[in-house]
Amino acid sequence: MPDLWSELLTCLDLRQRPTSPASGAAKTRPATDGRRRETLTVYEGPSQRLDHGWLYGGQLLAQIVRAAMSACPAKAVKSLHVVFAHEGKGDSPVFYIVQRQHEGRSFAALTVTARQKRDVVATAVVSMHAHEDGPEHQTVPGIPPVPGPRHRTDVPILPWETRSTTDLDSTDAHPPDYELWMRTPRVPEDLHAALTAYATDLSPIGTALRPLEGFGQSGNGTAFTSATITHSIWFHRAFRTDEWLLLRHHSPLVAHGRCFGKGDVFDRDGTLVASFAQEGLLRFRP
């Protein structure tokens, strides 16, 4: 496998398609009523060459964030809801068709369609917001200190430092909770949201498996089949991924071949910076 960190940074450097107008512009299409106008921009992103050959959903999440930021640079991504429509392949680039539904002084709304060859692999609705000051308040449980170096864990698809006191590959029965600390190498400010989106797709299904004795995350493809169906992220505050972040997962439900999980992202001081939720496919083999 190539250097995953360098390859991931390359994947996040989207290229505006030459069929689109020059950077900073977008193709304008008037609506049929002659009043409302929509803008369309297309970006291309390479795919990670992972050993299993399929497209990791976190790559799509991260590139959708980057596409939205490129199309609407005056605002930050506030939230996104993504439907994974078709399994993608790691040997082909992904094209992101970004359509502005609304852009005002404070908010913007975009739709993003991710296509690979002839397939739509994901669709997203993205909300963006210009920075505003105001009173702040949060009500969340306290967080523990960062685990020591002996709790370093190898998460193959995350090419940065991670620590946890929990093993998602364990096949013993445990409560459906999982805490993962992570810290990336230093990166520019415009990559923090995308890198966090990338990480949030990894562990919700593994967390859902924890109460089921005999099953661990590493059993995907043998003991069970899993995939992301929908994924949502909300970014609450500015933050950095090159400082410690805690991804706190909880899964309240496994039923009817699906599972549901949710989580929060905290900085080292306990500030809630993002939240996420995921519905996953989870089919157990006889």
C-alpha positions as CSV (number, residue, x, y, z in Angstrom):
1,M,0.0,0.0,0.0
2,P,1.3,3.5,-0.8
3,D,1.9,6.1,1.9
4,L,-1.7,6.6,3.1
5,W,-1.2,10.0,4.6
6,S,0.4,11.5,1.5
7,E,-2.3,9.9,-0.7
8,L,-5.1,11.2,1.5
9,L,-3.8,14.7,1.2
10,T,-3.7,14.3,-2.5
11,C,-7.3,13.1,-2.5
12,L,-8.3,16.2,-0.7
13,D,-6.8,18.5,-3.3
14,L,-9.8,18.6,-5.6
15,R,-9.4,19.8,-9.2
16,Q,-12.0,21.9,-10.9
17,R,-13.0,20.3,-14.1
18,P,-11.8,22.1,-17.3
19,T,-15.4,21.9,-18.6
20,S,-16.4,24.3,-15.7
21,P,-15.5,28.0,-15.7
22,A,-12.3,29.2,-14.3
23,S,-11.7,28.9,-10.5
24,G,-14.0,31.1,-8.5
25,A,-16.7,31.1,-11.1
26,A,-19.5,28.6,-11.8
27,K,-21.8,27.7,-14.5
28,T,-25.0,29.6,-14.2
29,R,-28.3,28.1,-15.2
30,P,-31.6,30.1,-15.1
31,A,-34.7,28.4,-13.7
32,T,-37.7,27.9,-15.9
33,D,-39.5,30.9,-14.2
34,G,-36.7,33.2,-15.3
35,R,-36.1,34.5,-11.8
36,R,-34.3,32.0,-9.7
37,R,-30.8,31.1,-10.8
38,E,-28.7,28.0,-9.8
39,T,-25.0,27.6,-10.1
40,L,-23.2,24.4,-11.0
41,T,-19.6,23.5,-10.5
42,V,-17.8,20.2,-11.0
43,Y,-14.7,18.9,-9.2
44,E,-12.6,15.8,-9.6
45,G,-10.9,14.0,-6.8
46,P,-8.6,10.9,-7.0
47,S,-9.5,7.8,-5.0
48,Q,-7.4,6.0,-2.3
49,R,-5.8,2.7,-3.4
50,L,-6.8,0.6,-0.4
51,D,-6.0,-3.1,-0.3
52,H,-9.7,-4.2,-0.4
53,G,-10.3,-2.3,-3.6
54,W,-13.5,-0.5,-2.7
55,L,-14.0,3.1,-1.9
56,Y,-13.9,4.1,1.8
57,G,-17.0,6.1,2.7
58,G,-14.9,8.5,4.8
59,Q,-13.0,9.5,1.6
60,L,-16.4,10.6,0.0
61,L,-17.3,12.5,3.2
62,A,-14.0,14.3,3.2
63,Q,-14.1,15.2,-0.5
64,I,-17.7,16.4,-0.2
65,V,-16.6,18.8,2.5
66,R,-13.8,20.0,0.3
67,A,-16.0,20.4,-2.8
68,A,-18.5,22.5,-0.8
69,M,-15.7,24.7,0.7
70,S,-14.3,25.2,-2.8
71,A,-17.7,26.1,-4.3
72,C,-18.6,28.5,-1.5
73,P,-15.3,29.7,0.1
74,A,-16.8,32.6,2.0
75,K,-18.6,30.3,4.4
76,A,-17.8,27.2,6.5
77,V,-19.5,23.8,6.3
78,K,-22.1,23.7,9.1
79,S,-23.7,20.3,8.4
80,L,-24.0,17.7,5.8
81,H,-26.3,14.7,5.3
82,V,-25.0,12.0,2.9
83,V,-26.8,9.1,1.3
84,F,-24.5,6.4,0.0
85,A,-26.2,5.1,-3.1
86,H,-23.7,2.7,-4.7
87,E,-20.5,1.0,-3.8
88,G,-17.5,2.9,-5.2
89,K,-14.3,1.5,-6.6
90,G,-10.8,2.6,-5.5
91,D,-9.4,2.5,-9.0
92,S,-11.3,5.4,-10.4
93,P,-11.6,9.1,-9.6
94,V,-14.8,10.7,-8.2
95,F,-16.5,13.6,-9.8
96,Y,-18.4,16.0,-7.5
97,I,-21.2,18.0,-9.0
98,V,-22.0,20.9,-6.7
99,Q,-25.2,22.9,-7.2
100,R,-26.0,26.0,-5.2
101,Q,-29.6,26.0,-4.0
102,H,-29.2,29.3,-2.1
103,E,-26.5,31.6,-1.0
104,G,-27.2,34.6,1.2
105,R,-25.1,36.8,3.5
106,S,-25.2,34.3,6.4
107,F,-26.2,30.9,5.1
108,A,-25.8,28.8,1.9
109,A,-27.4,25.5,0.9
110,L,-25.7,23.2,-1.6
111,T,-26.4,19.8,-3.1
112,V,-23.4,17.6,-4.0
113,T,-23.6,14.5,-6.3
114,A,-20.6,12.2,-6.3
115,R,-20.3,10.2,-9.5
116,Q,-17.9,7.5,-10.5
117,K,-18.0,6.3,-14.1
118,R,-21.7,5.8,-14.8
119,D,-22.7,5.4,-11.1
120,V,-23.9,7.9,-8.6
121,V,-22.1,6.7,-5.5
122,A,-23.4,9.3,-3.0
123,T,-25.6,12.4,-2.8
124,A,-25.3,15.1,-0.1
125,V,-27.2,18.1,1.2
126,V,-24.7,20.6,2.7
127,S,-25.5,23.7,4.8
128,M,-22.9,26.4,5.1
129,H,-22.7,29.4,7.5
130,A,-20.6,32.6,7.8
131,H,-19.0,33.1,11.2
132,E,-21.1,34.8,13.8
133,D,-20.3,35.8,17.4
134,G,-22.7,35.3,20.2
135,P,-23.3,33.7,23.7
136,E,-22.0,30.2,24.1
137,H,-23.3,27.3,26.2
138,Q,-22.9,23.5,26.2
139,T,-24.2,20.6,28.3
140,V,-22.1,17.5,27.8
141,P,-20.5,14.9,30.2
142,G,-16.9,15.5,31.1
143,I,-14.2,13.8,29.1
144,P,-11.2,11.7,30.4
145,P,-7.6,12.7,29.9
146,V,-5.8,11.5,26.8
147,P,-4.7,7.9,27.3
148,G,-0.9,7.4,27.7
149,P,1.4,6.1,24.9
150,R,0.8,2.5,25.9
151,H,-2.8,2.9,24.6
152,R,-1.6,3.7,21.1
153,T,-3.7,1.7,18.7
154,D,-3.2,0.8,15.0
155,V,-6.1,1.9,12.9
156,P,-5.0,1.0,9.4
157,I,-7.2,3.3,7.5
158,L,-6.4,6.3,9.7
159,P,-2.8,7.5,8.8
160,W,-2.2,9.4,12.1
161,E,-1.8,8.9,15.8
162,T,-4.7,7.2,17.5
163,R,-5.2,6.0,21.1
164,S,-8.0,4.0,22.8
165,T,-8.6,1.9,25.8
166,T,-11.1,-0.2,23.9
167,D,-10.5,-2.9,21.2
168,L,-13.2,-3.0,18.6
169,D,-11.9,-6.3,17.3
170,S,-12.7,-8.0,20.6
171,T,-15.5,-10.6,20.3
172,D,-16.6,-10.4,23.9
173,A,-19.8,-8.6,24.8
174,H,-19.5,-5.0,26.0
175,P,-21.7,-1.9,26.2
176,P,-22.1,-0.2,22.8
177,D,-19.7,2.7,23.5
178,Y,-16.3,3.5,22.1
179,E,-13.9,6.3,22.6
180,L,-11.1,7.1,20.1
181,W,-8.5,9.8,20.5
182,M,-6.8,11.1,17.4
183,R,-4.2,13.6,16.3
184,T,-3.1,14.3,12.8
185,P,0.2,15.8,11.6
186,R,0.0,19.6,11.2
187,V,-2.2,20.6,8.4
188,P,-3.6,23.9,7.0
189,E,-6.8,25.2,8.5
190,D,-9.0,24.3,5.5
191,L,-8.4,20.6,6.0
192,H,-9.5,20.1,9.6
193,A,-13.2,19.6,8.9
194,A,-12.6,17.2,6.0
195,L,-10.1,15.1,8.0
196,T,-12.6,14.8,10.8
197,A,-15.4,13.8,8.4
198,Y,-13.0,11.2,7.1
199,A,-12.6,9.7,10.6
200,T,-16.2,9.7,11.7
201,D,-17.2,7.0,9.1
202,L,-14.8,4.4,10.5
203,S,-16.2,3.1,13.9
204,P,-20.0,3.5,14.3
205,I,-20.7,0.0,12.9
206,G,-17.9,-1.5,15.1
207,T,-19.5,0.2,18.1
208,A,-22.9,-1.3,17.3
209,L,-21.3,-4.8,17.3
210,R,-19.9,-4.5,20.8
211,P,-22.9,-6.0,22.7
212,L,-23.0,-9.0,20.4
213,E,-20.8,-11.8,21.7
214,G,-18.8,-13.5,19.1
215,F,-18.6,-10.5,16.8
216,G,-15.9,-7.9,16.3
217,Q,-15.2,-5.2,13.8
218,S,-12.6,-7.3,12.0
219,G,-15.3,-9.8,11.0
220,N,-16.6,-7.7,8.2
221,G,-16.8,-9.8,5.1
222,T,-16.6,-13.1,6.9
223,A,-19.0,-13.2,9.9
224,F,-21.1,-10.3,8.7
225,T,-21.4,-7.8,5.9
226,S,-21.6,-4.1,6.6
227,A,-21.6,-0.8,4.8
228,T,-22.6,2.8,5.4
229,I,-26.1,3.8,4.3
230,T,-26.4,7.4,5.5
231,H,-24.1,9.6,7.4
232,S,-24.6,13.1,8.9
233,I,-22.1,15.5,10.5
234,W,-22.6,18.8,12.3
235,F,-19.7,21.2,12.8
236,H,-20.3,23.4,15.9
237,R,-17.1,25.3,16.4
238,A,-13.7,25.8,14.8
239,F,-11.1,23.3,15.8
240,R,-7.8,21.6,14.8
241,T,-7.2,18.0,14.0
242,D,-3.4,18.4,14.7
243,E,-4.3,18.8,18.4
244,W,-6.0,15.9,20.3
245,L,-9.6,15.2,19.5
246,L,-11.9,12.6,21.2
247,L,-14.4,10.8,19.0
248,R,-17.0,9.5,21.5
249,H,-19.3,6.8,19.9
250,H,-22.6,5.3,21.1
251,S,-24.9,2.8,19.3
252,P,-28.4,2.4,20.7
253,L,-29.8,0.0,18.0
254,V,-29.2,-3.0,15.8
255,A,-32.3,-4.3,14.0
256,H,-33.7,-5.5,10.7
257,G,-30.3,-5.8,9.0
258,R,-29.3,-2.3,10.0
259,C,-27.6,-0.5,12.9
260,F,-27.6,3.1,14.1
261,G,-24.9,5.0,15.8
262,K,-24.1,8.6,16.9
263,G,-21.2,10.4,18.3
264,D,-19.6,13.7,19.4
265,V,-16.2,15.1,18.8
266,F,-14.4,17.0,21.6
267,D,-11.2,18.9,21.8
268,R,-8.8,18.1,24.7
269,D,-10.4,20.7,26.9
270,G,-13.8,19.1,26.6
271,T,-15.3,21.6,24.1
272,L,-17.9,20.0,21.8
273,V,-16.7,20.8,18.3
274,A,-18.7,18.4,16.1
275,S,-21.4,15.7,16.2
276,F,-22.2,12.8,13.8
277,A,-24.8,10.1,13.2
278,Q,-24.8,7.0,10.9
279,E,-27.1,4.3,9.7
280,G,-25.3,1.2,8.5
281,L,-26.1,-2.0,6.8
282,L,-25.4,-5.0,9.1
283,R,-26.2,-8.4,7.8
284,F,-25.0,-11.5,9.7
285,R,-24.0,-14.6,7.8
286,P,-25.6,-18.0,8.7
